[in-house]
Amino acid sequence: MKKSILISTFLLLFISLNVFSQPKEIYSRVKVYGTEAQFVKLLQRGVSLEELAERNKKYLVGDFSAAEIKIMKEENLRVDFLINDLAADFTKRNIAAFREAQVAAAAATVPQGFNYGSMGGYYTFAEMERELDSLKLMYPGLITTKVSIGNSLEGRPIWMIKISDNANVDENEPEVFLNGLIHAREPISMTNLIYFMQYILANYNTDPELNCLINNREIYLVPCINPDGYVYNQTTNPSGGGLWRKNRKNNGDGTFGVDINRNFGYNWGYDDLGSSPVGSSESYRGTSAFSEPETQIIRDFCIAHQFGNTANHHSYANTFNTPWGYVNLATPDNTHYLNWGAIATVENGLQVGTSYQNLGYTVNGGANDWMYGEQTTKNKIFAAVVETGSSSDGFWPVQSRIIPLNESNLRLNIATCWAAGDYFQAIIPSGTSGGGSNYALPVRVTNYGLLTGVSGETVSFITTDARVTGIGAPVSLLNLSFDGILNSSIALTFAANATPGTISGTLRIATRNGCNLDFPASFNFTGNCSALPSGWTSGDVGAVGINGSVCYIPSTYTVSGSGTGLTGSSDQYQLVKAPTSGNYTIIARVSSVQNTASGAKAGIVITESTAVGAKRVSICLIPSTGKIEFQSRKTTGAKVTTTATASGTAPRWLKITRNGSTFSAYYSSNGTTWTLYKTASITMNNAAYAGLAVTSGVNTTLNTSVFDNVSVTAGVLARFDPSSDVSVLGENNKIAVYPNPVNGSNTKIQFNAASAATAQLKVTDMLGRVVLNRTISINEGLNSVQLDGLDNLKPGMYIIGVKNEVIDIKTKLTINR
């Protein structure tokens, strides 16, 4: 007993001497002006330029020790103090925020057992230990007794607990690792884990998702990797705000501490920018890889397990940092990192990317890179650094911010646990719209987990909406691989006379372990659609991502299409079409079109076939730019020629006329007065298709556009507006005249020409006498000419002709007064 007391007394004395053998450092927030070269010089002298509040090419803003600021001044840099003493500032602000924090705690639905700690709202190390003990007493079957996985440099235990439905049994379930306080001045990284534990345990019996999560995962948590540094801050600043970052290693040169997150073995010491060889630096990497007991403990702990995912919690930057850290490169698994980041940050909006992408600096010897990159002694672990809080929060957010920041990470931690094993999410693509008696509801499923789908894993649609009278078989997720995406559909049947409107329901994922994960889903029901008019059919052109559809309610076509669009040398769009031959005109009014992506379009098309890359012409509205686009493809498989100079938004009338090999496109605001947009000459088969085209511009969503006043009229439409230069041409090598008969004034003719030139325009009577003769300039394509000088002609029949070396066309004109 006496020997034990003496040893304990000696240890406390050793720790006290270690604490007070180093003067307490003052940290300030400063704005430092300099060049990139000068900032590099600071790094070389041991000034850590990480976790900055702001950085650009002229200055940076961050939290620095007095020793670091002294080096800045030695380098003759301008230093503006924004906050002189950060610890004192925290204490002052925290007192002011205390009442607000109490109100927030009373108003929030906090987990059972939650309370603030005594260190400015944060737990002391001893209070953290008591919280872990309390959780064990409250939920004995779901959480283990805290276990030390090793002791720190100064002999403190590094505590670990495990949460699972059979917490004390090592089951064959995916394992996940969450940790905090690897940097001692980042207490929110620990409190958010305690809050997370309290939340999922308190809701285990009432929340099906959390019940399923705990039943099918082994969740390991280490809330404090760096107890020595944390206790040092607790000793120097008992009210909170201490800014010691590293462990408490005596470096033997008058400096203290190794940055534990620069001491891991993967590319340790890669350069002096991502870590520092200087003992006084906040990012000092130590004498060798794994020189510190804390990193050795985490290394051995990871080797002993099969962790799929790890969230290494830090503060502050509001970022989700993925490997690589040691260089400005993404890993080969960057797609998975982005997928995991997307579901993890859906509620808190953290920026997802590498350290360099998010923060502008590299990190070598970090836990992230080692956990992911070292794959010889252990499995590959998908690890990310979660930087919680903004620059205004700093390393010690005031007490009123503790609950909001803890809550902001709940979904992130839950998603991290899910992504360690089998995990799918299902959606109905944005903008989905359809109807009729039967409808194939598009469904997209993404595998965000590390396991491939197996037999029995499915997605189904569930709704209580009475308009849905039948739901088809669930979609199988068998063999849906890691990061895979499945675009499929579920058959729906609707009641007779079902009214249009939003139908809401649930997409239910059935997991391999018998759980159901529900995702809210809805789509626009367009009503019971009629059969398309005789001869009309619909279908997708090209390999679209989501199948398109059409709902026809007499006089209105609601068309949904996905795909990358009408572009390049290939096509991906939904086509509603009618077979055509000879000369004809297609007219439609685009009454609405969704702006789903920059390539979204809706309009009319004449195409030689439904094959990808077929010869075609089209005129469409582009909602993202407010432009009208004309396209033509003269050779099968060639790239299209595009013109998009005219402005036009829905509603807008569109028209294409075919006159042999001449295709002319028009637009109108009222369907009466037309403007010629473009003419193209294409040698196209006589038999072709005319119809409506819709594309979303991307393969991940549908664009739903509405058309009305649709008509395809064969033959010659010899009517045109005398106030316009546009009409519908007659047969090839003919002249169209309006009006005809004419009373002698305000008469126009139209004709096509193969090339620009001059020609003679003659009007002769039935005896062959020339009554009008003039030289005119003609253009390639459509020409429109005003006929003047007919007022004095007698009533009767006349011949109008246009002639040069290439063209010789005539038609009849009747003057009737």
Phi, psi and omega in degrees: 000312181296320180298319180296319180296319180296317179297316180296319179297318180297319181296317179295321179295319179298316181294318180297316178297320180296319180296312189266002175283351179239127180299146178294128184272139173266131178249141181229153169265123185227159172251119186246126181261136179179179177263169177300321179296321179290325178292322176298321179298322176298317177301317182295335178268005173098007177277122181277124181252050181248165176050050181276150175283330182199146177206135170213192186285347184253332182201168173220154178236128181196180181256120187226151176284163178300324180295321179292320179294325177298319178295319178302317181290326176296332177272011176060036177266145176285128182234118176255126180277123176263320174224117186292315183227104185295322180295316179294323179296320178299314181301316180296312181292326182291325176297317180294330183269357187299312182297318178299323180294320180294320178296318180298319180294323180288326183277330185282151173273079184276155180296154176301131179096353181289139171203157176284155174272175185272354184258074181066026183101347182259154181286139164289171179300318180293322178293323175299317179301318180294325177298318179296319178296320181296319178298323178296320180291324184282327185226064189298332182273350187248352184217142180279163166296143180300139184233133176279124177266008178150167182251146179289179179304321181267012171090011179275145180287142170260105191277143176229141170229159180233138177243129175191170181291330173238073193302327185271004181245136176276097182265165179276071181231152178303138182252142180225150186232122176241135181215165180209178177051042168285333170253125194291340184264018184239066189293336180295338179291336176269315184296328181292331177286319176299316179298317178300315179300313180300320185292308185290328178288319181294332184256010183302319186273352184241342182250111183301324181294314181290327175299314179295320181299308182294325180290339188234017175223155168247108188257113180257133182230134172236098187289338184217100178281334187241069184294326182295312179296324181292317178294327176299315176297322178297324181285316182281332183223075185297341177267007180095164178103358179295138189245021173290134188253320193271185170282192187246033178298130171277111186281356175081000180237021182091357178250161183230145166094139172243136174288109184300327181276018168232013188248003178281160196276348183277113183054038175302134178064029183304319173204179183264012176262321180273352172199168185237142173273000185268124186298331181281348184289146175295338180249031178299128189269355182090179186279338179196166177299136180057034176287343186257142181299328182295317179288327177298320181294315180293321177302308183294325179296317179292321179296327183282352183234177179239063183290134174274315182228151173222132169252113177266104188276136179218185166205153002229152172177351184056050181226159176238099191263126182251161173294162359278151174261328190284340176222165179275066179218149172271160180279166173299341180261028184298327178301316179293320178300319179292322177295312178300314179301324181296316181280335181284326187255015186298332182259325183264351173067024179297147178283129184259130178169181176287169179303318182291320179296319185275322191241346178085014177216160178261161181223120173243151185079017182275159180297321181307307185295320180292315182299319180279315192278328182279111185232024179260310181272350182208176176282165174289127179248127175280109186241145177218146173267125179256112180262105186266135175099159180260177178296331177289334174285320182069194181287334180237084176300144181296163190301325181292347179265352185296310181296310179302320180289322175299315181293328181295339181260359181300308182296324180298314180292322178296314180296324178297319178295317179297315187293351179284348182222232179269127180200121179238149170233143183235143176220156163269122185306143180304137177085004181298132182212136179182173181189209185102189176285325178228144184211136175269102183286117180290138180225133176241128182241132178242134177269105180267355183264185184262358182246143178283146180300143181240171179302136180099342176274122187218168169233134180228162179252132181233132177209151175258006181293123185293344179289338179268113183258347179206141179232128183285185185295148176298158178272129179282139177257014179304128177070011172288112193276169173316119182068011180284155177235130179245120172258117183217194180208158177237129183287130177239145174240137184247152178293153176299141178061026177295136184277150177294163178142177181287133172248121182252150179191207184223135167265118185253122174268121173267120184272170180294341183257015175086009178271158173241124176249122187254137178234124179301143182207149177206162176207165181269117177269121185271001180100176178286117185272149175273165174295146178298153177305155183307130178092343182272141176221172180219159177176167179274141172257124181084174184274080180287158180283326180229132181299135178274179181199168175220140173239120182253117170244120195329123180084352181231132176246119173257110189246130177244131180213146174246198177103162182283351165116191175265093189200162172056219181257005179226174183221145172216105181195167174267130183239124172253118198223159172230140178291143183222164173203160180072211179258142185195174179227133171249132178232141173205149171257122174275105184275335175200150177210135182279144176265072185279335180193171182297334181264009180293138182210154171211133181183205182241157187213146164241121185229144182293327178203179178265010179283152175297135178079016180291156172299138181194166166228150179207151170227124189224161170264137176248102186294331183292333182246348184070027182249159170258130185246132172249134178228148174217143175232111187274339182232135179303129178085355181278167174288151179280153170262130189237137170234128179217069183251334183275145178271145179180131178233162179290146359282146182206136176274140178230151182209140171230132173249140172251127177228086186069243179261008179256126181241123182239133183247139183226162172220159184205151176267346184226356180080004180242308179266113186253149175242125177291129180259310185199148175236139178229144176254115183225128174279098186241146177309147178301318177276123182211194178230144171238141182184197184253137183234135178221134174219145180275344183090347178219165183263009186250001180207165178256145172253124179251117181236154185240134179238148170215179182052043183272132176209145170237114186244122181278160174083200187265130170251098189266032179249131171213160186281121181296345177273358184239160175268018189234140172211179172266121183289154173274211182293160180299148181062029175235162175252134174262138184234139175215138345283162181208105009293163183229151179269005173117346181227164175056051180248140179232152171235155175225146177201161177260147176227145183282337182206164178283139181188190169248159180207164175262128175255120181234142170240124180236152176275182187287352175265003178086007180279135181281121179253346177208130182212120177208156178271132180235154173265133180241154181249160172295135180092217186282134176236142178229126186232131175280131178264110176252158177091017180262356187298329185266001182283147178286153174301145180150190183261139179225162176245129176254132180222147174235126187214139165209201183294336186252319189251141176209092185233147182218158170203171182265150176226131177250127174257127186221104180257000000 
